[in-house]
Amino acid sequence: MNKTNSTYIPTFSHEGLTFGCDPLVKWFMREPAIHIHLVEQGRVEKGQRVLDLGCGTAALAVLIKKTHPGADVIGIDGDRNILDVAKAKTRKQDVSIPLFDSRVFDLPCSDSYFDRVFASMLFYHLAMKEKILAAKEIYRILKPGGELHVADFGMPRNALMACIARITRHFEEVDDNVQGLLPHVVFAADFKQIETTMELMTILGTISLLKAKKPR
């Protein structure tokens, strides 16, 4: 796929907010709690290959590496500016995490390479057709029996979250997620055992955690 024709929405819909991303997501989206739950459900084991796809500032990748130092952790993101922030963070945290610039539709990874793929707040950046392409690419690079672990905007479960979702839609392309379509996107890529494991309320809306497995 031609990367220049893909529909990608930068952080909070504005390129200028890239360098303020960490404090924004920390306070408005409960990022630390989301990442802790995501890593816990990932059950990473020593020697496994782990990809943080759409790694952003590498907050999740650093947490995975520090929690599971025996795992091989890699980060990929399509935003070169945010990768500069990520590289500075890994140096400051004194962790070795290779970081690569690539869009999710044509990943520089071999088939059946990773044991785990994490995608935290990635899919809402993509239009529906790109969501499906990304899910299929993740399926390709996972080993049989490998797992995908996602945190992203989800369907609101109460009136307050529904009101917040109406506002958020003006700033981000989250309609597909808010309609509860993300599990269907993952299913369309042939994943099995798809499960929404947790839903967290934040100032910007409901964040859903999802896991899915590539059949052996």
Accessible surface in RSA format (square Angstrom, percent):
REM  Atomic radii and reference values for relative SASA: ProtOr
REM  Chains: A
REM  Algorithm: Lee & Richards
REM  Probe-radius: 1.40
REM  Slices: 20
REM RES _ NUM      All-atoms   Total-Side   Main-Chain    Non-polar    All polar
REM                ABS   REL    ABS   REL    ABS   REL    ABS   REL    ABS   REL
RES MET A   1   102.00  52.8  34.10  22.6  67.90 161.7  50.22  42.7  51.77  68.6
RES ASN A   2    86.05  59.3  68.77  66.5  17.28  41.6  29.77  71.7  56.27  54.4
RES LYS A   3    91.68  44.7  85.54  52.5   6.15  14.6  49.30  44.4  42.38  45.1
RES THR A   4   122.16  86.9  86.60  87.8  35.56  84.7  86.89 116.7  35.27  53.3
RES ASN A   5   106.56  73.5  83.97  81.2  22.59  54.4  27.09  65.2  79.47  76.8
RES SER A   6    17.66  14.9   0.05   0.1  17.61  40.6   0.00   0.0  17.66  24.7
RES THR A   7    60.03  42.7  55.23  56.0   4.80  11.4  38.92  52.3  21.11  31.9
RES TYR A   8    56.58  26.4  33.79  19.2  22.79  59.3  22.10  16.6  34.48  42.5
RES ILE A   9    19.98  11.4  19.68  14.7   0.29   0.7  19.98  14.4   0.00   0.0
RES PRO A  10    22.17  16.2  22.10  20.1   0.07   0.2  22.17  18.3   0.00   0.0
RES THR A  11    11.98   8.5  11.57  11.7   0.41   1.0   3.82   5.1   8.16  12.3
RES PHE A  12    32.08  16.0  30.08  18.6   2.00   5.2  30.08  18.2   2.00   5.7
RES SER A  13    39.23  33.2  22.28  29.7  16.95  39.0  18.41  39.2  20.82  29.2
RES HIS A  14   107.28  58.6 104.43  72.6   2.86   7.3  65.28  67.3  42.00  48.9
RES GLU A  15   107.16  61.5  97.06  73.4  10.10  24.1  58.38 112.9  48.78  39.8
RES GLY A  16    72.52  89.4   0.00   N/A  72.52  89.4  42.81 117.5  29.71  66.5
RES LEU A  17    69.91  38.9  68.87  49.3   1.03   2.6  69.91  49.1   0.00   0.0
RES THR A  18     1.03   0.7   0.38   0.4   0.65   1.5   0.38   0.5   0.65   1.0
RES PHE A  19   137.94  69.0 110.21  68.3  27.73  72.2 111.39  67.5  26.55  76.0
RES GLY A  20    26.84  33.1   0.00   N/A  26.84  33.1  23.20  63.7   3.64   8.1
RES CYS A  21    15.21  11.5  14.91  16.6   0.31   0.7   0.05   0.1  15.16  16.3
RES ASP A  22    40.00  28.0  37.54  37.4   2.46   5.8  25.19  59.3  14.81  14.8
RES PRO A  23    73.04  53.2  68.86  62.8   4.18  15.2  72.03  59.5   1.01   6.3
RES LEU A  24    49.33  27.5  48.08  34.4   1.26   3.2  49.29  34.6   0.04   0.1
RES VAL A  25    16.69  11.0  16.69  15.1   0.00   0.0  16.69  14.5   0.00   0.0
RES LYS A  26    99.42  48.5  93.05  57.1   6.37  15.2  42.08  37.9  57.34  61.1
RES TRP A  27   174.28  69.9 159.09  77.0  15.19  35.7 141.93  75.7  32.35  52.5
RES PHE A  28    80.64  40.3  80.27  49.7   0.37   1.0  80.27  48.7   0.37   1.1
RES MET A  29     5.56   2.9   5.56   3.7   0.00   0.0   3.05   2.6   2.51   3.3
RES ARG A  30   102.80  43.2  97.98  49.9   4.82  11.5  38.38  52.4  64.42  39.0
RES GLU A  31    35.23  20.2  35.06  26.5   0.17   0.4   6.75  13.1  28.48  23.3
RES PRO A  32    62.23  45.4  54.87  50.0   7.37  26.8  62.08  51.3   0.15   1.0
RES ALA A  33    33.46  30.8  26.58  41.0   6.88  15.6  31.17  43.9   2.30   6.1
RES ILE A  34     2.92   1.7   2.92   2.2   0.00   0.0   2.92   2.1   0.00   0.0
RES HIS A  35     9.54   5.2   9.54   6.6   0.00   0.0   3.81   3.9   5.73   6.7
RES ILE A  36    86.38  49.2  84.93  63.3   1.45   3.5  86.11  62.0   0.27   0.7
RES HIS A  37    56.60  30.9  53.52  37.2   3.09   7.9  33.52  34.5  23.08  26.9
RES LEU A  38     0.00   0.0   0.00   0.0   0.00   0.0   0.00   0.0   0.00   0.0
RES VAL A  39     6.68   4.4   5.70   5.2   0.98   2.4   5.70   5.0   0.98   2.7
RES GLU A  40   115.19  66.1  94.36  71.4  20.83  49.6  47.43  91.7  67.76  55.3
RES GLN A  41    28.57  16.0  17.76  13.0  10.80  25.7  25.32  53.9   3.25   2.5
RES GLY A  42     0.00   0.0   0.00   N/A   0.00   0.0   0.00   0.0   0.00   0.0
RES ARG A  43   123.50  51.9 113.21  57.7  10.30  24.5  69.75  95.3  53.75  32.6
RES VAL A  44     9.19   6.0   0.00   0.0   9.19  22.1   0.00   0.0   9.19  24.9
RES GLU A  45   103.32  59.3  98.19  74.3   5.13  12.2  33.23  64.3  70.09  57.2
RES LYS A  46   184.50  90.0 153.66  94.3  30.83  73.4  98.26  88.4  86.24  91.9
RES GLY A  47    52.70  65.0   0.00   N/A  52.70  65.0  31.01  85.1  21.70  48.6
RES GLN A  48    26.73  14.9  25.54  18.7   1.19   2.8  10.79  23.0  15.94  12.1
RES ARG A  49    87.53  36.8  87.53  44.6   0.00   0.0   6.37   8.7  81.16  49.2
RES VAL A  50     0.00   0.0   0.00   0.0   0.00   0.0   0.00   0.0   0.00   0.0
RES LEU A  51     0.00   0.0   0.00   0.0   0.00   0.0   0.00   0.0   0.00   0.0
RES ASP A  52     1.50   1.1   1.50   1.5   0.00   0.0   0.00   0.0   1.50   1.5
RES LEU A  53     0.19   0.1   0.19   0.1   0.00   0.0   0.19   0.1   0.00   0.0
RES GLY A  54    16.65  20.5   0.00   N/A  16.65  20.5   5.22  14.3  11.43  25.6
RES CYS A  55     9.62   7.3   0.00   0.0   9.62  22.6   1.10   2.8   8.52   9.2
RES GLY A  56    14.01  17.3   0.00   N/A  14.01  17.3  14.01  38.4   0.00   0.0
RES THR A  57     8.12   5.8   4.91   5.0   3.21   7.6   1.37   1.8   6.75  10.2
RES ALA A  58     0.00   0.0   0.00   0.0   0.00   0.0   0.00   0.0   0.00   0.0
RES ALA A  59    23.61  21.7  14.24  22.0   9.37  21.3  16.81  23.7   6.80  18.0
RES LEU A  60     4.06   2.3   3.28   2.3   0.78   2.0   3.28   2.3   0.78   2.1
RES ALA A  61     0.00   0.0   0.00   0.0   0.00   0.0   0.00   0.0   0.00   0.0
RES VAL A  62    12.01   7.9  12.01  10.9   0.00   0.0  12.01  10.4   0.00   0.0
RES LEU A  63    53.87  30.0  51.54  36.9   2.33   5.9  53.74  37.7   0.13   0.3
RES ILE A  64     0.00   0.0   0.00   0.0   0.00   0.0   0.00   0.0   0.00   0.0
RES LYS A  65    37.01  18.1  36.26  22.2   0.74   1.8  17.34  15.6  19.66  20.9
RES LYS A  66   110.74  54.0  82.84  50.8  27.90  66.4  56.57  50.9  54.17  57.7
RES THR A  67    69.80  49.6  43.79  44.4  26.01  62.0  43.47  58.4  26.33  39.8
RES HIS A  68    43.35  23.7  39.52  27.5   3.84   9.8  29.18  30.1  14.17  16.5
RES PRO A  69    97.12  70.8  83.43  76.1  13.69  49.8  83.72  69.1  13.40  83.3
RES GLY A  70    34.63  42.7   0.00   N/A  34.63  42.7  20.22  55.5  14.41  32.3
RES ALA A  71     0.36   0.3   0.00   0.0   0.36   0.8   0.00   0.0   0.36   1.0
RES ASP A  72    79.81  55.9  77.33  77.0   2.48   5.9  19.67  46.3  60.14  60.0
RES VAL A  73     3.32   2.2   0.00   0.0   3.32   8.0   0.00   0.0   3.32   9.0
RES ILE A  74    32.24  18.3  32.24  24.0   0.00   0.0  32.24  23.2   0.00   0.0
RES GLY A  75     0.00   0.0   0.00   N/A   0.00   0.0   0.00   0.0   0.00   0.0
RES ILE A  76     1.71   1.0   1.71   1.3   0.00   0.0   1.71   1.2   0.00   0.0
RES ASP A  77     9.78   6.9   8.21   8.2   1.57   3.7   2.04   4.8   7.74   7.7
RES GLY A  78    19.21  23.7   0.00   N/A  19.21  23.7   1.24   3.4  17.97  40.2
RES ASP A  79    15.92  11.2  10.67  10.6   5.26  12.4   9.24  21.8   6.68   6.7
RES ARG A  80   178.19  74.8 173.05  88.2   5.13  12.2  60.65  82.9 117.53  71.2
RES ASN A  81    69.55  48.0  69.11  66.8   0.44   1.1   0.69   1.7  68.86  66.6
RES ILE A  82     8.71   5.0   8.71   6.5   0.00   0.0   8.71   6.3   0.00   0.0
RES LEU A  83     5.51   3.1   5.51   3.9   0.00   0.0   5.51   3.9   0.00   0.0
RES ASP A  84    83.41  58.4  75.94  75.6   7.47  17.7  23.31  54.9  60.10  59.9
RES VAL A  85    35.51  23.4  30.81  27.9   4.70  11.3  34.76  30.2   0.75   2.0
RES ALA A  86     0.00   0.0   0.00   0.0   0.00   0.0   0.00   0.0   0.00   0.0
RES LYS A  87    87.62  42.7  87.14  53.5   0.48   1.1  38.01  34.2  49.61  52.8
RES ALA A  88    47.68  43.8  42.35  65.4   5.32  12.1  43.32  61.0   4.35  11.5
RES LYS A  89    41.50  20.2  36.62  22.5   4.88  11.6  34.57  31.1   6.92   7.4
RES THR A  90    10.26   7.3  10.15  10.3   0.11   0.3   0.79   1.1   9.47  14.3
RES ARG A  91   170.37  71.5 146.38  74.6  23.99  57.1  78.84 107.7  91.53  55.5
RES LYS A  92   178.45  87.1 143.83  88.2  34.63  82.4  97.06  87.4  81.40  86.7
RES GLN A  93    66.04  36.9  55.36  40.5  10.68  25.4   5.39  11.5  60.65  46.0
RES ASP A  94   131.69  92.2 109.25 108.7  22.44  53.1  30.11  70.9 101.58 101.3
RES VAL A  95    28.61  18.8  11.66  10.6  16.95  40.8  18.21  15.8  10.40  28.2
RES SER A  96    92.01  77.8  75.46 100.7  16.55  38.1  48.77 103.9  43.24  60.6
RES ILE A  97    12.37   7.0   0.00   0.0  12.37  29.8   0.55   0.4  11.82  32.1
RES PRO A  98    64.23  46.8  51.97  47.4  12.26  44.6  63.61  52.5   0.61   3.8
RES LEU A  99    22.48  12.5   2.82   2.0  19.66  49.4   2.82   2.0  19.66  52.9
RES PHE A 100    95.58  47.8  92.46  57.3   3.13   8.1  95.58  58.0   0.00   0.0
RES ASP A 101    63.46  44.5  35.96  35.8  27.50  65.0  20.67  48.6  42.79  42.7
RES SER A 102     5.76   4.9   3.49   4.7   2.27   5.2   4.22   9.0   1.54   2.2
RES ARG A 103    59.61  25.0  58.58  29.9   1.03   2.4  13.16  18.0  46.45  28.1
RES VAL A 104     9.65   6.3   9.55   8.6   0.10   0.2   9.55   8.3   0.10   0.3
RES PHE A 105    20.06  10.0   2.59   1.6  17.47  45.5   2.66   1.6  17.40  49.8
RES ASP A 106    83.54  58.5  76.82  76.5   6.72  15.9   5.79  13.6  77.75  77.5
RES LEU A 107     7.48   4.2   0.00   0.0   7.48  18.8   0.00   0.0   7.48  20.1
RES PRO A 108    91.33  66.6  48.66  44.4  42.68 155.1  65.79  54.3  25.55 158.8
RES CYS A 109    23.72  17.9   7.31   8.2  16.40  38.6   9.60  24.3  14.11  15.2
RES SER A 110    74.35  62.8  60.72  81.0  13.63  31.4  31.41  66.9  42.95  60.2
RES ASP A 111    95.21  66.7  78.73  78.4  16.48  39.0  26.15  61.5  69.06  68.9
RES SER A 112    46.40  39.2  34.49  46.0  11.92  27.5  18.90  40.3  27.50  38.5
RES TYR A 113    70.12  32.7  68.82  39.2   1.30   3.4  37.21  28.0  32.91  40.6
RES PHE A 114     1.82   0.9   1.82   1.1   0.00   0.0   1.82   1.1   0.00   0.0
RES ASP A 115    20.95  14.7  20.44  20.3   0.51   1.2   1.53   3.6  19.42  19.4
RES ARG A 116    15.12   6.3  15.12   7.7   0.00   0.0   0.00   0.0  15.12   9.2
RES VAL A 117     0.00   0.0   0.00   0.0   0.00   0.0   0.00   0.0   0.00   0.0
RES PHE A 118     0.00   0.0   0.00   0.0   0.00   0.0   0.00   0.0   0.00   0.0
RES ALA A 119     0.00   0.0   0.00   0.0   0.00   0.0   0.00   0.0   0.00   0.0
RES SER A 120    15.24  12.9   7.58  10.1   7.66  17.6   5.19  11.0  10.05  14.1
RES MET A 121    31.16  16.1  26.20  17.3   4.96  11.8  26.20  22.3   4.96   6.6
RES LEU A 122     7.40   4.1   6.61   4.7   0.80   2.0   7.40   5.2   0.00   0.0
RES PHE A 123     0.00   0.0   0.00   0.0   0.00   0.0   0.00   0.0   0.00   0.0
RES TYR A 124    10.74   5.0  10.74   6.1   0.00   0.0   0.37   0.3  10.38  12.8
RES HIS A 125    17.72   9.7  17.72  12.3   0.00   0.0   4.01   4.1  13.71  15.9
RES LEU A 126     2.43   1.4   2.27   1.6   0.16   0.4   2.27   1.6   0.16   0.4
RES ALA A 127    32.07  29.5  26.42  40.8   5.64  12.8  32.07  45.2   0.00   0.0
RES MET A 128    58.65  30.4  55.41  36.7   3.25   7.7  53.11  45.2   5.54   7.3
RES LYS A 129   133.18  65.0 125.41  76.9   7.77  18.5  74.68  67.2  58.50  62.3
RES GLU A 130     0.00   0.0   0.00   0.0   0.00   0.0   0.00   0.0   0.00   0.0
RES LYS A 131     1.58   0.8   1.58   1.0   0.00   0.0   0.82   0.7   0.76   0.8
RES ILE A 132    51.20  29.1  51.20  38.1   0.00   0.0  51.20  36.9   0.00   0.0
RES LEU A 133    75.01  41.8  71.57  51.2   3.44   8.7  71.57  50.3   3.44   9.3
RES ALA A 134     0.00   0.0   0.00   0.0   0.00   0.0   0.00   0.0   0.00   0.0
RES ALA A 135     0.00   0.0   0.00   0.0   0.00   0.0   0.00   0.0   0.00   0.0
RES LYS A 136   106.47  51.9  99.53  61.1   6.94  16.5  48.73  43.9  57.74  61.5
RES GLU A 137    20.35  11.7  18.37  13.9   1.97   4.7   3.09   6.0  17.25  14.1
RES ILE A 138     0.00   0.0   0.00   0.0   0.00   0.0   0.00   0.0   0.00   0.0
RES TYR A 139    51.34  24.0  51.34  29.2   0.00   0.0  30.25  22.7  21.09  26.0
RES ARG A 140    72.45  30.4  65.86  33.6   6.59  15.7  53.29  72.8  19.15  11.6
RES ILE A 141     0.00   0.0   0.00   0.0   0.00   0.0   0.00   0.0   0.00   0.0
RES LEU A 142     0.00   0.0   0.00   0.0   0.00   0.0   0.00   0.0   0.00   0.0
RES LYS A 143    68.25  33.3  68.25  41.9   0.00   0.0  34.13  30.7  34.12  36.3
RES PRO A 144    68.96  50.3  59.25  54.0   9.71  35.3  59.25  48.9   9.71  60.4
RES GLY A 145     9.39  11.6   0.00   N/A   9.39  11.6   1.99   5.5   7.39  16.6
RES GLY A 146     3.19   3.9   0.00   N/A   3.19   3.9   2.72   7.5   0.47   1.1
RES GLU A 147    10.38   6.0  10.38   7.9   0.00   0.0   3.89   7.5   6.49   5.3
RES LEU A 148     0.00   0.0   0.00   0.0   0.00   0.0   0.00   0.0   0.00   0.0
RES HIS A 149     0.08   0.0   0.08   0.1   0.00   0.0   0.08   0.1   0.00   0.0
RES VAL A 150     0.16   0.1   0.16   0.1   0.00   0.0   0.16   0.1   0.00   0.0
RES ALA A 151     0.00   0.0   0.00   0.0   0.00   0.0   0.00   0.0   0.00   0.0
RES ASP A 152     0.24   0.2   0.06   0.1   0.17   0.4   0.06   0.2   0.17   0.2
RES PHE A 153     7.98   4.0   6.87   4.3   1.12   2.9   6.87   4.2   1.12   3.2
RES GLY A 154     8.08  10.0   0.00   N/A   8.08  10.0   5.83  16.0   2.25   5.0
RES MET A 155    69.09  35.8  66.56  44.0   2.54   6.0  44.95  38.2  24.15  32.0
RES PRO A 156    28.46  20.7  14.89  13.6  13.57  49.3  14.89  12.3  13.57  84.3
RES ARG A 157   152.94  64.2 118.05  60.2  34.89  83.1  52.90  72.3 100.03  60.6
RES ASN A 158    64.63  44.6  50.37  48.7  14.27  34.3  41.31  99.4  23.33  22.5
RES ALA A 159    81.80  75.2  67.04 103.5  14.76  33.6  74.50 104.9   7.30  19.3
RES LEU A 160   113.51  63.2 107.02  76.6   6.49  16.3 111.03  78.0   2.49   6.7
RES MET A 161     6.16   3.2   5.90   3.9   0.26   0.6   5.90   5.0   0.26   0.3
RES ALA A 162    28.09  25.8  26.36  40.7   1.73   3.9  26.64  37.5   1.45   3.8
RES CYS A 163    62.65  47.4  60.35  67.3   2.30   5.4  19.67  49.8  42.97  46.3
RES ILE A 164    30.17  17.2  30.14  22.5   0.03   0.1  30.14  21.7   0.03   0.1
RES ALA A 165     7.14   6.6   5.75   8.9   1.39   3.2   7.14  10.1   0.00   0.0
RES ARG A 166   143.94  60.4 139.25  71.0   4.69  11.2  55.02  75.2  88.92  53.9
RES ILE A 167   109.27  62.2 108.72  81.0   0.55   1.3 109.27  78.7   0.00   0.0
RES THR A 168     9.37   6.7   6.87   7.0   2.50   6.0   7.50  10.1   1.87   2.8
RES ARG A 169    94.27  39.6  75.62  38.6  18.65  44.4  20.53  28.1  73.74  44.7
RES HIS A 170   154.09  84.2 118.67  82.5  35.43  90.6  76.29  78.6  77.81  90.5
RES PHE A 171   119.73  59.9 113.62  70.4   6.11  15.9 118.08  71.6   1.65   4.7
RES GLU A 172     9.32   5.3   4.11   3.1   5.21  12.4   5.10   9.9   4.22   3.4
RES GLU A 173   101.35  58.2  96.22  72.8   5.14  12.2  16.85  32.6  84.51  69.0
RES VAL A 174     0.46   0.3   0.13   0.1   0.32   0.8   0.13   0.1   0.32   0.9
RES ASP A 175    64.54  45.2  63.58  63.3   0.95   2.3  19.27  45.3  45.27  45.1
RES ASP A 176    32.11  22.5  31.23  31.1   0.89   2.1   1.60   3.8  30.51  30.4
RES ASN A 177     1.19   0.8   0.16   0.2   1.04   2.5   0.15   0.4   1.05   1.0
RES VAL A 178    12.16   8.0   9.44   8.5   2.71   6.5   9.44   8.2   2.71   7.4
RES GLN A 179    98.95  55.3  80.63  58.9  18.32  43.6  29.23  62.2  69.72  52.9
RES GLY A 180    18.39  22.7   0.00   N/A  18.39  22.7   9.50  26.1   8.90  19.9
RES LEU A 181    54.87  30.6  54.87  39.3   0.00   0.0  54.87  38.5   0.00   0.0
RES LEU A 182    12.10   6.7  10.83   7.7   1.27   3.2  11.66   8.2   0.44   1.2
RES PRO A 183    42.93  31.3  41.61  37.9   1.32   4.8  41.99  34.7   0.94   5.8
RES HIS A 184   118.22  64.6 112.92  78.5   5.30  13.6  67.48  69.5  50.74  59.0
RES VAL A 185     4.03   2.7   2.37   2.1   1.67   4.0   3.92   3.4   0.12   0.3
RES VAL A 186     0.00   0.0   0.00   0.0   0.00   0.0   0.00   0.0   0.00   0.0
RES PHE A 187   124.72  62.4 121.23  75.1   3.49   9.1 121.23  73.5   3.49  10.0
RES ALA A 188    49.25  45.3  26.73  41.3  22.52  51.2  35.86  50.5  13.39  35.5
RES ALA A 189     3.38   3.1   0.00   0.0   3.38   7.7   0.89   1.3   2.48   6.6
RES ASP A 190    83.71  58.6  82.92  82.5   0.79   1.9  10.00  23.5  73.71  73.5
RES PHE A 191     0.01   0.0   0.00   0.0   0.01   0.0   0.00   0.0   0.01   0.0
RES LYS A 192    96.82  47.2  94.39  57.9   2.43   5.8  62.28  56.1  34.54  36.8
RES GLN A 193   132.26  74.0 102.92  75.2  29.34  69.8  51.32 109.2  80.94  61.4
RES ILE A 194    48.31  27.5  16.84  12.5  31.47  75.9  16.84  12.1  31.47  85.4
RES GLU A 195    87.38  50.2  82.37  62.3   5.00  11.9  31.03  60.0  56.34  46.0
RES THR A 196    63.47  45.1  36.52  37.0  26.95  64.2  22.10  29.7  41.37  62.5
RES THR A 197    47.24  33.6  16.80  17.0  30.45  72.6  19.95  26.8  27.29  41.3
RES MET A 198    65.76  34.1  56.67  37.5   9.09  21.6  64.27  54.6   1.48   2.0
RES GLU A 199    65.48  37.6  38.06  28.8  27.42  65.3  17.48  33.8  48.00  39.2
RES LEU A 200    19.08  10.6  17.36  12.4   1.72   4.3  19.08  13.4   0.00   0.0
RES MET A 201   103.57  53.6  94.11  62.3   9.46  22.5  92.20  78.4  11.37  15.1
RES THR A 202     8.67   6.2   0.00   0.0   8.67  20.7   8.12  10.9   0.55   0.8
RES ILE A 203   109.43  62.3  97.60  72.7  11.83  28.5 102.40  73.7   7.03  19.1
RES LEU A 204    42.95  23.9  42.35  30.3   0.60   1.5  42.35  29.7   0.60   1.6
RES GLY A 205     2.95   3.6   0.00   N/A   2.95   3.6   2.95   8.1   0.00   0.0
RES THR A 206     6.40   4.6   2.77   2.8   3.64   8.7   2.41   3.2   3.99   6.0
RES ILE A 207     0.00   0.0   0.00   0.0   0.00   0.0   0.00   0.0   0.00   0.0
RES SER A 208    16.97  14.3  15.15  20.2   1.82   4.2  12.39  26.4   4.57   6.4
RES LEU A 209     0.93   0.5   0.93   0.7   0.00   0.0   0.93   0.7   0.00   0.0
RES LEU A 210     5.02   2.8   5.02   3.6   0.00   0.0   5.02   3.5   0.00   0.0
RES LYS A 211    63.21  30.8  63.21  38.8   0.00   0.0  19.72  17.8  43.49  46.3
RES ALA A 212     2.37   2.2   0.00   0.0   2.37   5.4   1.65   2.3   0.73   1.9
RES LYS A 213    55.75  27.2  55.72  34.2   0.02   0.1  15.52  14.0  40.22  42.8
RES LYS A 214    20.69  10.1  20.69  12.7   0.00   0.0  11.43  10.3   9.26   9.9
RES PRO A 215    52.51  38.3  37.99  34.6  14.52  52.8  46.04  38.0   6.47  40.2
RES ARG A 216   222.36  93.4 162.96  83.1  59.40 141.4  85.62 117.0 136.74  82.9
END  Absolute sums over single chains surface
CHAIN  1 A    10099.4       8372.9       1726.5       5744.7       4354.7
END  Absolute sums over all chains
TOTAL         10099.4       8372.9       1726.5       5744.7       4354.7
